[in-house]
Amino acid sequence: MTANRLAELKHKMETREARIGIVGMGYVGLPLALLFSGERFHVTGFDIEARKVNALNAGDSYIVRILPQAIQEAQKAGFRATSDYSEIDQMDAVIICVPTPLNEHHEPDLSYVTGTVKSIAPHIHEGQLIVLESTTYPGTTEEVVVPLLEAGNPLGLKVTRAPGEPGVHVVFSPEREDPGNETVARHDIPKVVGGCSPDAAELAAAMYGAIFRRVVPVSSPSVAEMTKLLENIYRCVNIALVNELKQLCMKMGIDIHEVIDAAKTKPFGFHAFYPGPGLGGHCIPIDPFYLSWKAREFDFQTRFIELAGEVNIAMPYFVIDQLAAGLNEHSKSIKGSKVLVLGLAYKRDIDDLRESPSLTIIELLRDKGALVAYNDPYFPKVGHGRHYDLNMTNTPLDNLGQYDAVVIVTDHSDYDYKAIVEQSLLVVDTRNATKGINSPKIVRC
Ligand SMILES: NC(=O)c1ccc[n+]([C@@H]2O[C@H](COP(=O)([O-])OP(=O)(O)OC[C@H]3O[C@@H](n4cnc5c(N)ncnc54)[C@H](O)[C@@H]3O)[C@@H](O)[C@H]2O)c1
């Protein structure tokens, strides 16, 4: 691509004239679409789920923290959704935000990424910017996305490698969304960008620079892919560390939360992580295993990841043991006990159930013969998902005395924990939600 053509495309980004296509209108793609739209870009959302496309075009939202008004505002700025990939051709940039889960063998499942790339490849054009934001192992952009794009477009377009080369520009730029985090504004989260060519990186920096205060260019897509994994592995390993220390502290009669609160007063070299009932969400329980899988190709074992996984995966079982011990004090067993699970979401104040430890806890309780109910204002019903089949409906938060135990799995802010403890026979608190409440009914774990 000539220097003039690159400058022209950058100018389109900077002046918000560029048309942005975002593929995958989920927890990542939809907020991103609204962010671009809020900055006066013309945005088209692509999704294969007709339910989502129809909802968005009707000005509705299917994510609790995104209000329908936000969708309607975006519509005024030209936002619309579609399942028609032929519209990709009209976009100046296409950002891919589709799922990257693990399959049943705990290996990367890139089928959503490859499916998307195969669908868009026939519609790409010269000078277009294609960005992958889905979290994945280092090498995905170069080894998977680029060959599919090059093989799948009828114009024989190539991905640019050197400055000035004609073709499509391909970039990896990890998403750093933290659902429910109200303290850091989305545009204040720096955006890491790694391009297959300097032109690709420059164009992506111009686009993201229009909505993020800081863009951090790195030398390649692989560096950007590894950056995201380092961030998530760092969290996964540190959460495992506090989960293990919590178990030791319990044996020693020390409150791990008091320890963490004291340690975090150190103004350098310490970052607080908190123990809990196990990992949840689309990222932390999954992403590290993308790297361990890739590492095997290099005869390398990622021991920290495996060990952290072992500790974190065991946490729901630890909660069950603590519940059993608590019931035992009341001369009861799990079998036949009525247990209320409080909070299903994988973390506080969000409507996301993916990989939530509550699902494992409910299944373990049912296997042991407990009569399980749940309360979570974010989920009126829970049917079945990739790894669970619950078929339950939300139970009102009254008459708590009917349950042999209440297990706090998610510490939603709306719960009145004092009242919950007062009305319950036994409370198993996995989140330190009852901090400051003194009662022999509470088992903190
Ligand atoms: N949710 C988070 O907090 C978060 C944070 C950082 C990174 N990520 C990463 O971002 C990516 C997306 O995650 P998410 O939480 O938004 O997932 P999601 O499941 O909420 O949304 C993905 C969307 O993609 C759509 N989709 C799937 N295949 C498609 C295709 N071929 N064409 C068009 N649409 C398709 C689905 O219908 C869905 O609406 C993942 O790689 C995830 O690891 C997520």
The ligand as an SDF file (V2000), in Angstrom:
LIG
                    3D

 44 48  0  0  0  0  0  0  0  0999 V2000
  -16.0480  -11.5530   28.9160 N   0  0  0  0  0  0  0  0  0  0  0  0
  -14.9150  -11.0130   29.3350 C   0  0  0  0  0  0  0  0  0  0  0  0
  -14.8620  -10.4270   30.4000 O   0  0  0  0  0  0  0  0  0  0  0  0
  -13.6380  -11.0590   28.4990 C   0  0  0  0  0  0  0  0  0  0  0  0
  -12.5510  -10.2700   28.8830 C   0  0  0  0  0  0  0  0  0  0  0  0
  -11.3920  -10.2800   28.1120 C   0  0  0  0  0  0  0  0  0  0  0  0
  -11.3190  -11.0950   26.9880 C   0  0  0  0  0  0  0  0  0  0  0  0
  -12.3860  -11.8810   26.6360 N   0  0  0  0  0  0  0  0  0  0  0  0
  -12.2520  -12.6970   25.4290 C   0  0  0  0  0  0  0  0  0  0  0  0
  -13.0670  -12.1340   24.3980 O   0  0  0  0  0  0  0  0  0  0  0  0
  -13.6000  -13.1660   23.5720 C   0  0  0  0  0  0  0  0  0  0  0  0
  -15.1060  -13.0450   23.4930 C   0  0  0  0  0  0  0  0  0  0  0  0
  -15.6390  -13.2560   24.8040 O   0  0  0  0  0  0  0  0  0  0  0  0
  -17.1050  -12.8450   25.1910 P   0  0  0  0  0  0  0  0  0  0  0  0
  -17.1570  -12.9030   26.6680 O   0  0  0  0  0  0  0  0  0  0  0  0
  -17.5200  -11.5970   24.5110 O   0  0  0  0  0  0  0  0  0  0  0  0
  -17.9450  -14.0650   24.5500 O   0  0  0  0  0  0  0  0  0  0  0  0
  -19.5310  -14.1340   24.3440 P   0  0  0  0  0  0  0  0  0  0  0  0
  -19.8670  -15.5740   24.2750 O   0  0  0  0  0  0  0  0  0  0  0  0
  -20.2240  -13.2530   25.3200 O   0  0  0  0  0  0  0  0  0  0  0  0
  -19.7700  -13.4690   22.9200 O   0  0  0  0  0  0  0  0  0  0  0  0
  -19.3160  -14.0100   21.7290 C   0  0  0  0  0  0  0  0  0  0  0  0
  -20.3330  -13.7100   20.6410 C   0  0  0  0  0  0  0  0  0  0  0  0
  -19.8070  -14.2020   19.4040 O   0  0  0  0  0  0  0  0  0  0  0  0
  -20.8740  -14.7380   18.6510 C   0  0  0  0  0  0  0  0  0  0  0  0
  -20.3200  -15.6170   17.6320 N   0  0  0  0  0  0  0  0  0  0  0  0
  -19.8010  -16.8490   17.7550 C   0  0  0  0  0  0  0  0  0  0  0  0
  -19.3670  -17.3010   16.5680 N   0  0  0  0  0  0  0  0  0  0  0  0
  -19.6050  -16.3220   15.6700 C   0  0  0  0  0  0  0  0  0  0  0  0
  -19.3880  -16.1930   14.2710 C   0  0  0  0  0  0  0  0  0  0  0  0
  -18.8290  -17.1710   13.5480 N   0  0  0  0  0  0  0  0  0  0  0  0
  -19.7930  -15.0610   13.6840 N   0  0  0  0  0  0  0  0  0  0  0  0
  -20.3860  -14.0560   14.3910 C   0  0  0  0  0  0  0  0  0  0  0  0
  -20.6050  -14.1300   15.7090 N   0  0  0  0  0  0  0  0  0  0  0  0
  -20.2250  -15.2530   16.3280 C   0  0  0  0  0  0  0  0  0  0  0  0
  -21.7540  -15.4120   19.6680 C   0  0  0  0  0  0  0  0  0  0  0  0
  -23.0780  -15.5940   19.2090 O   0  0  0  0  0  0  0  0  0  0  0  0
  -21.6800  -14.3880   20.8360 C   0  0  0  0  0  0  0  0  0  0  0  0
  -22.7010  -13.4280   20.7460 O   0  0  0  0  0  0  0  0  0  0  0  0
  -13.0950  -14.4730   24.1590 C   0  0  0  0  0  0  0  0  0  0  0  0
  -11.9140  -14.8560   23.4990 O   0  0  0  0  0  0  0  0  0  0  0  0
  -12.7630  -14.1020   25.5880 C   0  0  0  0  0  0  0  0  0  0  0  0
  -11.7610  -14.9350   26.1340 O   0  0  0  0  0  0  0  0  0  0  0  0
  -13.5490  -11.8780   27.3630 C   0  0  0  0  0  0  0  0  0  0  0  0
  1  2  1  0
  2  3  2  0
  2  4  1  0
  4  5  1  0
  4 44  2  0
  5  6  2  0
  6  7  1  0
  7  8  2  0
  8  9  1  0
  8 44  1  0
  9 10  1  0
  9 42  1  0
 10 11  1  0
 11 12  1  0
 11 40  1  0
 12 13  1  0
 13 14  1  0
 14 15  2  0
 14 16  1  0
 14 17  1  0
 17 18  1  0
 18 19  2  0
 18 20  1  0
 18 21  1  0
 21 22  1  0
 22 23  1  0
 23 24  1  0
 23 38  1  0
 24 25  1  0
 25 26  1  0
 25 36  1  0
 26 27  1  0
 26 35  1  0
 27 28  2  0
 28 29  1  0
 29 30  1  0
 29 35  2  0
 30 31  1  0
 30 32  2  0
 32 33  1  0
 33 34  2  0
 34 35  1  0
 36 37  1  0
 36 38  1  0
 38 39  1  0
 40 41  1  0
 40 42  1  0
 42 43  1  0
M  CHG  2   8   1  16  -1
M  END
$$$$
